[in-house]
Amino acid sequence: MVAHRDRERVHCETIAQWRAWLDEHHESTDGVWLVSWKTATGKPRMSYEESVVEALAVGWVDSMGLTIDEEQSMLWFARRKPTSGWSRPNKQRVERLEAEGRMGPAGRRAIEVAKANGAWTLLDDVEDLLVPGDLAVALAALPDAAAHWEAFPPSARRAILGWIVQARTAPTRARRVAEAAEKAAVGKRANEWPRTST
């Protein structure tokens, strides 16, 4: 994601500005940094929730955030990949958009594609923290792995499970399962990466 640091930026202070930009550019641009004032500045800004909802309406999704300086931060938004899994919070946001009559055609197309290829339900078990069979076997095979796994906070388990189910090939999934179990055995979490505060 840091590789995208120099990509286009747009600074929107209101929902209307952000939605207008998305309506005009979502088909012709593959991604953009949404720049916002930090809360502490007291300057006009959208909430995270507001920015994400508007992006979903046009088939876009948020990703990593970065700090620009003491007053500004930015969040990367891009067209959703057809095979990326849908989180429960985003499904709930979509329901709200539809109920309010604010879902755009591109957003509906993204959902149709996801339902057709399985991405719509890919993360359902992850959201429910259900351990797949291959991971359960791997955890049971190593002393203390299962106990450590259960001690991880739900957010950490969810991140690891999502990382596993979104593996593109069987060998990749097998490696991720093995790594998750081996790290759990020593009380460490797989798939951890540093996050930059915004």
Backbone as a printed PyTorch tensor [residue, N CA C, xyz], in Angstrom:
tensor([[[  0.8190,  -1.2030,   0.0000],
         [  0.0000,   0.0000,   0.0000],
         [  0.8520,   1.2520,   0.0000]],

        [[  1.9710,   1.2090,   0.6920],
         [  2.8320,   2.3840,   0.7090],
         [  3.2850,   2.7330,  -0.7020]],

        [[  3.3080,   1.7370,  -1.5890],
         [  3.6930,   1.9800,  -2.9720],
         [  2.7220,   2.9440,  -3.6550]],

        [[  1.5160,   3.0370,  -3.1190],
         [  0.5150,   3.9280,  -3.6960],
         [  0.5880,   5.3240,  -3.0930]],

        [[  1.5620,   5.5720,  -2.2360],
         [  1.6110,   6.8350,  -1.4940],
         [  1.5430,   8.0600,  -2.4080]],

        [[  2.1350,   7.9700,  -3.5860],
         [  2.1900,   9.1290,  -4.4820],
         [  1.0240,   9.1800,  -5.4700]],

        [[  0.0380,   8.3400,  -5.2850],
         [ -1.1240,   8.3500,  -6.1740],
         [ -1.9880,   9.5780,  -5.9180]],

        [[ -2.9950,   9.7510,  -6.7560],
         [ -3.8700,  10.9250,  -6.6760],
         [ -4.5030,  11.0720,  -5.2920]],

        [[ -4.6490,  12.3230,  -4.8690],
         [ -5.3010,  12.6270,  -3.5940],
         [ -6.4830,  13.5560,  -3.8410]],

        [[ -7.5240,  13.4110,  -3.0360],
         [ -8.6530,  14.3310,  -3.0730],
         [ -9.0060,  14.6680,  -1.6280]],

        [[ -9.1780,  15.9530,  -1.3520],
         [ -9.5140,  16.3960,  -0.0010],
         [-10.9810,  16.8020,   0.0140]],

        [[-11.7970,  16.0280,   0.7200],
         [-13.2250,  16.3130,   0.8240],
         [-13.5920,  16.5410,   2.2840]],

        [[-14.3040,  17.6110,   2.5350],
         [-14.6970,  17.9340,   3.9080],
         [-16.1260,  17.5150,   4.2120]],

        [[-16.9120,  17.2290,   3.1730],
         [-18.3130,  16.8750,   3.3760],
         [-18.6730,  15.6150,   2.5980]],

        [[-19.7570,  14.9900,   3.0210],
         [-20.2580,  13.8070,   2.3270],
         [-20.6080,  14.1540,   0.8860]],

        [[-21.2320,  15.3070,   0.6910],
         [-21.6360,  15.7080,  -0.6590],
         [-20.4380,  15.8400,  -1.5890]],

        [[-19.3370,  16.4150,  -1.0890],
         [-18.1330,  16.5580,  -1.9130],
         [-17.5670,  15.1930,  -2.2980]],

        [[-17.4970,  14.2980,  -1.3380],
         [-16.9380,  12.9620,  -1.5660],
         [-17.8120,  12.1710,  -2.5410]],

        [[-19.1220,  12.2130,  -2.3340],
         [-20.0140,  11.4640,  -3.2280],
         [-19.9620,  12.0370,  -4.6390]],

        [[-19.8700,  13.3600,  -4.7500],
         [-19.7780,  13.9780,  -6.0800],
         [-18.5050,  13.5330,  -6.7910]],

        [[-17.3890,  13.4670,  -6.0470],
         [-16.1330,  13.0200,  -6.6510],
         [-16.2590,  11.5620,  -7.0890]],

        [[-16.8200,  10.7340,  -6.2270],
         [-16.9810,   9.3170,  -6.5560],
         [-17.8870,   9.1270,  -7.7700]],

        [[-19.0000,   9.8300,  -7.8080],
         [-19.9200,   9.6940,  -8.9320],
         [-19.2340,  10.0380, -10.2490]],

        [[-18.3480,  11.0160, -10.2160],
         [-17.6830,  11.4520, -11.4440],
         [-16.5060,  10.5700, -11.8340]],

        [[-15.8030,  10.0040, -10.8470],
         [-14.5260,   9.3400, -11.1380],
         [-14.4720,   7.8300, -10.8820]],

        [[-15.4980,   7.2430, -10.2670],
         [-15.3480,   5.8480,  -9.8370],
         [-15.1510,   4.8610, -10.9840]],

        [[-15.6170,   5.2040, -12.1820],
         [-15.4390,   4.2920, -13.3150],
         [-14.1260,   4.5270, -14.0490]],

        [[-13.5760,   5.7280, -13.9500],
         [-12.3860,   6.0810, -14.7280],
         [-11.0890,   6.0390, -13.9220]],

        [[-11.1970,   5.9590, -12.6010],
         [-10.0230,   5.9360, -11.7260],
         [-10.0420,   4.6490, -10.9210]],

        [[ -8.8710,   4.0240, -10.7390],
         [ -8.8780,   2.7580, -10.0020],
         [ -8.6920,   2.9380,  -8.5010]],

        [[ -8.2930,   4.1450,  -8.0650],
         [ -8.1430,   4.3720,  -6.6310],
         [ -7.7040,   5.7910,  -6.3370]],

        [[ -7.8810,   6.2090,  -5.0900],
         [ -7.5220,   7.5730,  -4.6930],
         [ -7.3090,   7.6270,  -3.1850]],

        [[ -6.4510,   8.5320,  -2.7610],
         [ -6.2990,   8.8090,  -1.3350],
         [ -7.3240,   9.8690,  -0.9470]],

        [[ -8.1820,   9.5670,   0.0010],
         [ -9.1140,  10.5560,   0.5350],
         [ -8.4240,  11.2550,   1.7030]],

        [[ -8.1640,  12.5320,   1.5470],
         [ -7.4760,  13.3140,   2.5740],
         [ -8.5180,  13.9620,   3.4840]],

        [[ -8.2660,  13.9040,   4.7940],
         [ -9.1860,  14.4820,   5.7740],
         [ -8.4220,  15.2190,   6.8590]],

        [[ -9.0900,  16.2190,   7.4170],
         [ -8.5410,  16.8590,   8.6060],
         [ -8.6640,  15.9010,   9.7740]],

        [[ -7.6950,  15.9040,  10.6600],
         [ -7.7920,  15.0970,  11.8660],
         [ -8.8210,  15.7160,  12.8090]],

        [[ -9.4430,  14.8830,  13.6030],
         [-10.4990,  15.3340,  14.5090],
         [-10.0350,  16.4670,  15.4030]],

        [[ -8.8050,  16.3740,  15.8910],
         [ -8.2980,  17.3660,  16.8410],
         [ -8.2110,  18.7770,  16.2690]],

        [[ -8.2010,  18.9060,  14.9340],
         [ -8.0890,  20.2390,  14.3420],
         [ -9.3900,  21.0320,  14.4750]],

        [[-10.4880,  20.3200,  14.6220],
         [-11.7730,  20.9950,  14.7080],
         [-12.2940,  21.4660,  13.3530]],

        [[-11.5660,  21.1410,  12.2880],
         [-11.9750,  21.5650,  10.9490],
         [-12.9950,  20.5690,  10.3640]],

        [[-13.7610,  21.0060,   9.3800],
         [-14.7970,  20.1400,   8.8070],
         [-14.2100,  18.8390,   8.2630]],

        [[-14.8510,  17.7380,   8.6010],
         [-14.3780,  16.4350,   8.1350],
         [-15.5140,  15.4260,   8.1730]],

        [[-15.3930,  14.4240,   7.3350],
         [-16.3230,  13.2980,   7.3860],
         [-15.8180,  12.2850,   8.4020]],

        [[-16.7280,  11.4990,   8.9200],
         [-16.3200,  10.3880,   9.7690],
         [-15.8670,   9.2390,   8.8690]],

        [[-15.1630,   8.2910,   9.4570],
         [-14.7580,   7.0910,   8.7180],
         [-15.9950,   6.3990,   8.1490]],

        [[-17.0090,   6.2570,   8.9830],
         [-18.2310,   5.5680,   8.5670],
         [-18.8650,   6.2400,   7.3540]],

        [[-18.9390,   7.5310,   7.3780],
         [-19.5480,   8.2630,   6.2640],
         [-18.7730,   8.0560,   4.9640]],

        [[-17.4640,   8.1020,   5.0500],
         [-16.6570,   7.9580,   3.8360],
         [-16.7680,   6.5490,   3.2580]],

        [[-16.8220,   5.5380,   4.1290],
         [-16.9140,   4.1570,   3.6690],
         [-18.2650,   3.8740,   3.0290]],

        [[-19.3330,   4.3720,   3.6270],
         [-20.6770,   4.1430,   3.0960],
         [-20.7970,   4.6970,   1.6790]],

        [[-20.3190,   5.9120,   1.4670],
         [-20.4130,   6.5100,   0.1400],
         [-19.5970,   5.7220,  -0.8800]],

        [[-18.4490,   5.2000,  -0.4670],
         [-17.6240,   4.4090,  -1.3800],
         [-18.3220,   3.1100,  -1.7760]],

        [[-18.9580,   2.4600,  -0.8260],
         [-19.6670,   1.2140,  -1.1210],
         [-20.7700,   1.4290,  -2.1530]],

        [[-21.3680,   2.5970,  -2.1340],
         [-22.4630,   2.8870,  -3.0630],
         [-22.0170,   2.8380,  -4.5160]],

        [[-20.7310,   3.0190,  -4.7640],
         [-20.2180,   2.9820,  -6.1430],
         [-19.2760,   1.7970,  -6.3770]],

        [[-19.3060,   0.8220,  -5.4580],
         [-18.5010,  -0.3850,  -5.6400],
         [-17.0530,  -0.2520,  -5.2380]],

        [[-16.7530,   0.7440,  -4.3950],
         [-15.3950,   0.9330,  -3.9010],
         [-15.2930,   0.4860,  -2.4460]],

        [[-14.0630,   0.3300,  -1.9670],
         [-13.8350,  -0.1040,  -0.5910],
         [-12.5800,   0.5760,  -0.0570]],

        [[-12.5200,   0.7300,   1.2520],
         [-11.3620,   1.3820,   1.8650],
         [-10.2680,   0.3730,   2.1660]],

        [[ -9.0750,   0.8990,   2.4090],
         [ -7.9330,   0.0570,   2.7390],
         [ -7.1050,   0.7690,   3.7950]],

        [[ -5.8020,   0.8010,   3.6130],
         [ -4.8960,   1.3200,   4.6310],
         [ -4.9200,   2.8420,   4.7410]],

        [[ -4.7610,   3.3360,   5.9630],
         [ -4.6710,   4.7700,   6.1990],
         [ -3.2570,   5.1790,   6.5590]],

        [[ -2.9050,   6.4160,   6.2400],
         [ -1.5880,   6.9550,   6.5570],
         [ -1.7200,   8.3790,   7.1050]],

        [[ -0.7770,   8.7620,   7.9430],
         [ -0.7230,  10.1270,   8.4380],
         [  0.0720,  10.9870,   7.4520]],

        [[ -0.4430,  12.1780,   7.1580],
         [  0.2700,  13.1220,   6.2910],
         [  1.1290,  14.0520,   7.1480]],

        [[  0.4850,  14.6830,   8.1300],
         [  1.1850,  15.5750,   9.0430],
         [  0.3510,  15.6980,  10.3190]],

        [[  0.6120,  16.7080,  11.1250],
         [ -0.0990,  16.8360,  12.3970],
         [ -1.5810,  17.1310,  12.2220]],

        [[ -1.9500,  17.6540,  11.0550],
         [ -3.3390,  18.0540,  10.8630],
         [ -4.1310,  17.1720,   9.9040]],

        [[ -3.4290,  16.4210,   9.0580],
         [ -4.1270,  15.6620,   8.0360],
         [ -3.7340,  14.1870,   7.9980]],

        [[ -4.6840,  13.3690,   7.5910],
         [ -4.4350,  11.9540,   7.3440],
         [ -5.1120,  11.5950,   6.0310]],

        [[ -4.8100,  10.4140,   5.5200],
         [ -5.4520,   9.9900,   4.2760],
         [ -5.7340,   8.4950,   4.3200]],

        [[ -6.7900,   8.1190,   3.6190],
         [ -7.2490,   6.7360,   3.5910],
         [ -7.3920,   6.3200,   2.1300]],

        [[ -6.8090,   5.1590,   1.7860],
         [ -6.8400,   4.6940,   0.4090],
         [ -8.1800,   4.0370,   0.1000]],

        [[ -8.8190,   4.4820,  -0.9720],
         [-10.0550,   3.8850,  -1.4740],
         [ -9.8100,   3.4210,  -2.8940]],

        [[-10.3930,   2.2770,  -3.2470],
         [-10.2120,   1.7540,  -4.6010],
         [-11.4070,   0.9010,  -4.9950]],

        [[-11.4960,   0.6510,  -6.2890],
         [-12.5410,  -0.2330,  -6.7900],
         [-12.3760,  -1.6080,  -6.1480]],

        [[-13.4640,  -2.1630,  -5.6750],
         [-13.4050,  -3.4680,  -5.0130],
         [-12.9980,  -4.5540,  -6.0000]],

        [[-12.0860,  -5.4250,  -5.5720],
         [-11.7060,  -6.5570,  -6.4080],
         [-12.8600,  -7.5680,  -6.4110]],

        [[-13.1850,  -8.1330,  -7.5640],
         [-14.3520,  -9.0210,  -7.6590],
         [-14.3380, -10.1880,  -6.6840]],

        [[-13.1440, -10.6960,  -6.3470],
         [-13.0750, -11.8850,  -5.4920],
         [-12.8040, -11.5660,  -4.0180]],

        [[-12.7380, -10.2910,  -3.6610],
         [-12.4740,  -9.9710,  -2.2570],
         [-13.7260, -10.2170,  -1.4190]],

        [[-13.5260, -10.8040,  -0.2400],
         [-14.6460, -11.1530,   0.6250],
         [-15.3300,  -9.9310,   1.2120]],

        [[-16.6170, -10.0730,   1.4740],
         [-17.4200,  -8.9900,   2.0450],
         [-17.5710,  -9.1810,   3.5430]],

        [[-17.1880,  -8.1810,   4.3100],
         [-17.3430,  -8.2400,   5.7610],
         [-18.8010,  -8.0010,   6.1380]],

        [[-19.1740,  -8.4700,   7.3110],
         [-20.5440,  -8.2580,   7.7820],
         [-20.8780,  -6.7780,   7.9370]],

        [[-19.9610,  -5.9590,   8.4960],
         [-20.2840,  -4.5290,   8.5900],
         [-20.5730,  -3.8960,   7.2300]],

        [[-19.8230,  -4.2920,   6.1920],
         [-20.0820,  -3.7210,   4.8720],
         [-21.4030,  -4.2050,   4.2900]],

        [[-21.7880,  -5.4410,   4.5820],
         [-23.0990,  -5.9230,   4.1390],
         [-24.2110,  -5.1190,   4.8120]],

        [[-24.0200,  -4.8080,   6.0830],
         [-25.0130,  -4.0160,   6.7990],
         [-25.0860,  -2.5950,   6.2480]],

        [[-23.9470,  -2.0490,   5.8800],
         [-23.9340,  -0.7170,   5.2690],
         [-24.6700,  -0.7260,   3.9300]],

        [[-24.4910,  -1.7960,   3.1660],
         [-25.1740,  -1.9280,   1.8820],
         [-26.6880,  -1.9710,   2.0930]],

        [[-27.1370,  -2.7060,   3.1110],
         [-28.5710,  -2.7660,   3.4090],
         [-29.1140,  -1.3690,   3.6920]],

        [[-28.3390,  -0.5900,   4.4280],
         [-28.7750,   0.7690,   4.7610],
         [-28.8380,   1.6400,   3.5030]],

        [[-27.8350,   1.5060,   2.6460],
         [-27.8290,   2.2750,   1.3980],
         [-29.0550,   1.9410,   0.5320]],

        [[-29.3650,   0.6570,   0.4480],
         [-30.5210,   0.2390,  -0.3450],
         [-31.8120,   0.7770,   0.2710]],

        [[-31.9270,   0.6910,   1.5920],
         [-33.1360,   1.1640,   2.2720],
         [-33.3240,   2.6590,   2.0770]],

        [[-32.2070,   3.3770,   1.9770],
         [-32.2650,   4.8310,   1.8190],
         [-32.3050,   5.2570,   0.3510]],

        [[-32.2490,   4.2700,  -0.5520],
         [-32.2980,   4.5770,  -1.9840],
         [-31.0380,   5.2470,  -2.5030]],

        [[-29.8860,   4.9670,  -1.8600],
         [-28.6490,   5.6550,  -2.2410],
         [-27.6130,   4.7380,  -2.8720]],

        [[-27.9640,   3.4770,  -3.1060],
         [-27.0240,   2.5580,  -3.7340],
         [-26.9580,   2.8240,  -5.2350]],

        [[-25.7590,   2.9760,  -5.7570],
         [-25.5800,   3.2470,  -7.1700],
         [-25.4830,   1.9780,  -7.9970]],

        [[-25.6230,   2.0840,  -9.3130],
         [-25.5440,   0.9180, -10.1970],
         [-24.2210,   0.1540, -10.0610]],

        [[-23.1120,   0.8820,  -9.9360],
         [-21.8120,   0.2070,  -9.8180],
         [-21.7230,  -0.5820,  -8.5210]],

        [[-22.3070,  -0.0470,  -7.4650],
         [-22.3250,  -0.7660,  -6.1970],
         [-23.1360,  -2.0440,  -6.3080]],

        [[-24.2740,  -1.9710,  -6.9780],
         [-25.1070,  -3.1710,  -7.1570],
         [-24.3890,  -4.2150,  -8.0100]],

        [[-23.6870,  -3.7540,  -9.0450],
         [-22.9430,  -4.6950,  -9.8950],
         [-21.8840,  -5.4340,  -9.0850]],

        [[-21.1900,  -4.7140,  -8.1960],
         [-20.1560,  -5.3450,  -7.3690],
         [-20.7620,  -6.4340,  -6.4870]],

        [[-21.9490,  -6.1740,  -5.9750],
         [-22.6290,  -7.1530,  -5.1320],
         [-23.0660,  -8.3610,  -5.9470]],

        [[-23.6030,  -8.1230,  -7.1340],
         [-24.0380,  -9.2250,  -8.0020],
         [-22.8700, -10.1420,  -8.3470]],

        [[-21.7330,  -9.5340,  -8.6670],
         [-20.5440, -10.3210,  -8.9850],
         [-20.1100, -11.1490,  -7.7740]],

        [[-20.1200, -10.5130,  -6.5940],
         [-19.7000, -11.2010,  -5.3740],
         [-20.6200, -12.3710,  -5.0310]],

        [[-21.9090, -12.1800,  -5.2420],
         [-22.8520, -13.2710,  -4.9590],
         [-22.6790, -14.4110,  -5.9520]],

        [[-22.3280, -14.0760,  -7.1900],
         [-22.1550, -15.1020,  -8.2170],
         [-20.8820, -15.9210,  -8.0150]],

        [[-19.8070, -15.2680,  -7.5240],
         [-18.5280, -15.9940,  -7.4040],
         [-18.2120, -16.4770,  -5.9910]],

        [[-19.1050, -16.2270,  -5.0370],
         [-18.9000, -16.7240,  -3.6760],
         [-18.2390, -15.7480,  -2.7290]],

        [[-17.7900, -14.6060,  -3.2330],
         [-17.1170, -13.6300,  -2.3770],
         [-18.0650, -13.0280,  -1.3400]],

        [[-19.3630, -12.9890,  -1.6750],
         [-20.3510, -12.4060,  -0.7700],
         [-20.4260, -13.1780,   0.5560]],

        [[-20.2720, -14.4960,   0.5030],
         [-20.3840, -15.3290,   1.7090],
         [-19.0320, -15.8440,   2.2050]],

        [[-17.9530, -15.4910,   1.5290],
         [-16.6290, -16.0160,   1.8500],
         [-16.2400, -15.8030,   3.3080]],

        [[-16.6060, -14.6590,   3.8670],
         [-16.1630, -14.3250,   5.2250],
         [-17.2090, -14.6050,   6.3020]],

        [[-18.3010, -15.2640,   5.9420],
         [-19.3590, -15.5040,   6.9340],
         [-18.8460, -16.3050,   8.1290]],

        [[-18.1490, -17.4170,   7.8660],
         [-17.6110, -18.2160,   8.9710],
         [-16.5330, -17.4580,   9.7350]],

        [[-15.7780, -16.6350,   9.0210],
         [-14.7500, -15.8160,   9.6660],
         [-15.3980, -14.8580,  10.6620]],

        [[-16.4760, -14.2020,  10.2300],
         [-17.1730, -13.2620,  11.1110],
         [-17.6980, -13.9660,  12.3540]],

        [[-18.0560, -15.2450,  12.2190],
         [-18.5650, -16.0160,  13.3570],
         [-17.4540, -16.7180,  14.1370]],

        [[-16.1970, -16.4530,  13.7340],
         [-15.0070, -17.0230,  14.3820],
         [-15.0090, -18.5550,  14.3800]],

        [[-15.5530, -19.1480,  13.3070],
         [-15.5620, -20.6040,  13.1940],
         [-14.2100, -21.0810,  12.6530]],

        [[-13.5920, -21.9760,  13.3780],
         [-12.2810, -22.4960,  12.9820],
         [-12.4720, -23.5910,  11.9440]],

        [[-11.8910, -23.4470,  10.7470],
         [-12.0380, -24.4950,   9.7240],
         [-11.3130, -25.7680,  10.1410]],

        [[-11.7360, -26.8690,   9.5490],
         [-11.2020, -28.1640,   9.9350],
         [ -9.6980, -28.2790,   9.8500]],

        [[ -9.0910, -27.7650,   8.7750],
         [ -7.6470, -27.9120,   8.6210],
         [ -6.8900, -27.1440,   9.7030]],

        [[ -7.4000, -25.9880,  10.0890],
         [ -6.7440, -25.2330,  11.1510],
         [ -6.9560, -25.8980,  12.4990]],

        [[ -8.1380, -26.4440,  12.7240],
         [ -8.4160, -27.1290,  13.9870],
         [ -7.4590, -28.2970,  14.1870]],

        [[ -7.2190, -29.0610,  13.1240],
         [ -6.2920, -30.2010,  13.1930],
         [ -4.8790, -29.7130,  13.4850]],

        [[ -4.4610, -28.6360,  12.8070],
         [ -3.1130, -28.0980,  12.9960],
         [ -2.9180, -27.5700,  14.4180]],

        [[ -3.9350, -26.9150,  14.9580],
         [ -3.8380, -26.3960,  16.3280],
         [ -3.7800, -27.5410,  17.3420]],

        [[ -4.5810, -28.5770,  17.0950],
         [ -4.6300, -29.7170,  18.0300],
         [ -3.3200, -30.4980,  18.0430]],

        [[ -2.5750, -30.4100,  16.9590],
         [ -1.3300, -31.1890,  16.8390],
         [ -0.1620, -30.5760,  17.5910]],

        [[ -0.2940, -29.3340,  18.0240],
         [  0.8120, -28.6520,  18.6890],
         [  0.4410, -28.2810,  20.1250]],

        [[  1.2890, -28.6010,  21.0790],
         [  0.9970, -28.2830,  22.4760],
         [  0.7250, -26.7880,  22.6690]],

        [[ -0.3280, -26.4910,  23.3910],
         [ -0.7080, -25.1250,  23.7690],
         [ -1.2480, -24.2680,  22.6260]],

        [[ -1.1880, -24.7540,  21.3910],
         [ -1.6240, -23.9200,  20.2620],
         [ -3.1060, -23.5610,  20.3700]],

        [[ -3.9420, -24.5530,  20.6430],
         [ -5.3830, -24.2970,  20.7150],
         [ -5.7180, -23.3550,  21.8700]],

        [[ -5.0600, -23.5390,  23.0080],
         [ -5.3180, -22.6800,  24.1670],
         [ -4.9060, -21.2450,  23.8840]],

        [[ -3.7600, -21.0880,  23.2750],
         [ -3.3150, -19.7360,  22.9170],
         [ -4.2640, -19.1120,  21.8960]],

        [[ -4.7020, -19.9200,  20.9310],
         [ -5.6190, -19.4200,  19.9110],
         [ -6.8830, -18.8490,  20.5640]],

        [[ -7.4500, -19.6020,  21.4780],
         [ -8.6820, -19.1570,  22.1280],
         [ -8.4520, -17.9170,  22.9780]],

        [[ -7.2150, -17.7020,  23.4130],
         [ -6.9040, -16.5330,  24.2350],
         [ -6.6930, -15.2710,  23.4130]],

        [[ -6.4840, -15.4360,  22.1050],
         [ -6.3260, -14.2550,  21.2520],
         [ -7.6380, -13.4670,  21.2390]],

        [[ -7.5760, -12.1450,  21.1630],
         [ -8.8200, -11.3770,  21.0660],
         [ -9.5660, -11.7160,  19.7780]],

        [[-10.8840, -11.5750,  19.7780],
         [-11.6670, -11.9000,  18.5780],
         [-11.1690, -11.2030,  17.3200]],

        [[-10.7450,  -9.9540,  17.4290],
         [-10.2770,  -9.2260,  16.2440],
         [ -9.0490,  -9.8900,  15.6380]],

        [[ -8.1560, -10.4120,  16.4900],
         [ -6.9490, -11.0770,  16.0010],
         [ -7.2980, -12.4000,  15.3280]],

        [[ -8.1930, -13.1720,  15.9450],
         [ -8.6050, -14.4360,  15.3370],
         [ -9.3090, -14.1950,  14.0050]],

        [[-10.1270, -13.1630,  13.9670],
         [-10.8470, -12.8440,  12.7280],
         [ -9.8660, -12.4850,  11.6070]],

        [[ -8.8370, -11.7270,  11.9450],
         [ -7.8510, -11.3360,  10.9290],
         [ -7.1080, -12.5500,  10.3840]],

        [[ -6.7570, -13.4610,  11.2680],
         [ -6.0310, -14.6610,  10.8460],
         [ -6.9290, -15.5610,  10.0030]],

        [[ -8.1580, -15.7620,  10.4440],
         [ -9.0930, -16.6060,   9.7000],
         [ -9.3630, -16.0250,   8.3060]],

        [[ -9.5160, -14.7010,   8.2400],
         [ -9.7310, -14.0680,   6.9450],
         [ -8.5470, -14.2460,   6.0160]],

        [[ -7.3540, -14.1540,   6.5830],
         [ -6.1160, -14.3430,   5.8240],
         [ -6.0570, -15.7610,   5.2610]],

        [[ -6.4950, -16.7240,   6.0550],
         [ -6.4670, -18.1190,   5.6130],
         [ -7.4910, -18.3760,   4.5170]],

        [[ -8.7380, -17.9530,   4.7230],
         [ -9.7770, -18.2940,   3.7440],
         [ -9.5910, -17.5630,   2.4220]],

        [[ -8.8410, -16.4610,   2.4340],
         [ -8.6460, -15.7270,   1.1910],
         [ -7.3740, -16.1310,   0.4420]],

        [[ -6.7510, -17.2120,   0.8830],
         [ -5.6070, -17.7460,   0.1380],
         [ -6.0880, -18.1650,  -1.2520]],

        [[ -5.3170, -17.8460,  -2.2690],
         [ -5.7660, -18.1050,  -3.6450],
         [ -5.5040, -19.5270,  -4.1210]],

        [[ -4.5630, -20.2260,  -3.4820],
         [ -4.2750, -21.6010,  -3.8950],
         [ -4.2320, -22.5040,  -2.6720]],

        [[ -4.3950, -23.8130,  -2.9080],
         [ -4.3570, -24.7800,  -1.8160],
         [ -3.0010, -24.7820,  -1.1000]],

        [[ -1.8720, -24.7310,  -1.8330],
         [ -0.5770, -24.6880,  -1.1400],
         [ -0.4190, -23.4390,  -0.2650]],

        [[ -0.9140, -22.3080,  -0.7600],
         [ -0.8280, -21.0820,   0.0340],
         [ -1.6600, -21.2230,   1.2960]],

        [[ -2.8490, -21.7670,   1.1660],
         [ -3.6960, -21.9670,   2.3390],
         [ -3.0110, -22.8970,   3.3430]],

        [[ -2.4070, -23.9680,   2.8460],
         [ -1.7360, -24.9180,   3.7330],
         [ -0.5950, -24.2410,   4.4850]],

        [[  0.1510, -23.3840,   3.8020],
         [  1.2500, -22.6680,   4.4620],
         [  0.7110, -21.7170,   5.5320]],

        [[ -0.3880, -21.0550,   5.2260],
         [ -0.9570, -20.1140,   6.1890],
         [ -1.5150, -20.8350,   7.4140]],

        [[ -2.1440, -21.9700,   7.1840],
         [ -2.6590, -22.7710,   8.2990],
         [ -1.5050, -23.2150,   9.1910]],

        [[ -0.4380, -23.7090,   8.5830],
         [  0.7200, -24.1680,   9.3520],
         [  1.3400, -23.0210,  10.1380]],

        [[  1.4770, -21.8680,   9.5010],
         [  2.0690, -20.7200,  10.1840],
         [  1.1920, -20.2560,  11.3460]],

        [[ -0.1180, -20.2430,  11.1290],
         [ -1.0330, -19.8170,  12.1840],
         [ -0.9210, -20.7320,  13.4020]],

        [[ -0.8500, -22.0250,  13.1610],
         [ -0.7650, -22.9840,  14.2640],
         [  0.5870, -22.9090,  14.9620]],

        [[  1.6560, -22.8300,  14.1710],
         [  2.9990, -22.7850,  14.7550],
         [  3.1980, -21.5270,  15.6140]],

        [[  2.6990, -20.4100,  15.1420],
         [  2.8320, -19.1810,  15.9240],
         [  1.9380, -19.2180,  17.1560]],

        [[  0.7350, -19.7690,  16.9990],
         [ -0.1590, -19.8690,  18.1530],
         [  0.4630, -20.7260,  19.2500]],

        [[  1.2020, -21.7390,  18.8440],
         [  1.8230, -22.6380,  19.8290],
         [  2.7700, -21.8970,  20.7620]],

        [[  3.3370, -20.7790,  20.2950],
         [  4.2480, -19.9940,  21.1310],
         [  3.6170, -18.6540,  21.5330]],

        [[  2.2820, -18.5790,  21.3740],
         [  1.5600, -17.3970,  21.8120],
         [  1.6650, -16.1970,  20.8980]],

        [[  2.0500, -16.4270,  19.6280],
         [  2.1690, -15.3230,  18.6820],
         [  1.0700, -15.4130,  17.6240]],

        [[  0.7700, -14.2660,  17.0250],
         [ -0.3030, -14.2030,  16.0330],
         [  0.2720, -14.1180,  14.6290]],

        [[ -0.2550, -14.9360,  13.7410],
         [  0.1530, -14.8790,  12.3320],
         [ -0.5040, -13.6750,  11.6680]],

        [[  0.0400, -13.2940,  10.5230],
         [ -0.5430, -12.2400,   9.6910],
         [ -0.6440, -10.9000,  10.4050]],

        [[  0.2900, -10.5940,  11.2610],
         [  0.3000,  -9.2710,  11.8900],
         [  1.1750,  -8.3430,  11.0680]],

        [[  0.7280,  -7.0970,  10.8950],
         [  1.5290,  -6.0970,  10.1860],
         [  1.3250,  -4.7740,  10.8480]],

        [[  2.3490,  -3.9370,  10.8240],
         [  2.2540,  -2.6360,  11.4960],
         [  1.2400,  -1.7350,  10.8310]],

        [[  0.4160,  -1.0720,  11.6280],
         [ -0.5780,  -0.1360,  11.1080],
         [ -0.1710,   1.2810,  11.4710]],

        [[ -0.3590,   2.1670,  10.5180],
         [ -0.0450,   3.5640,  10.7490],
         [ -1.2920,   4.2880,  11.2290]],

        [[ -1.2030,   4.9690,  12.3550],
         [ -2.3630,   5.6630,  12.8810],
         [ -2.7140,   6.8450,  11.9900]],

        [[ -4.0140,   7.1780,  11.9670],
         [ -4.4600,   8.3010,  11.1310],
         [ -5.2280,   9.2910,  11.9550]]])
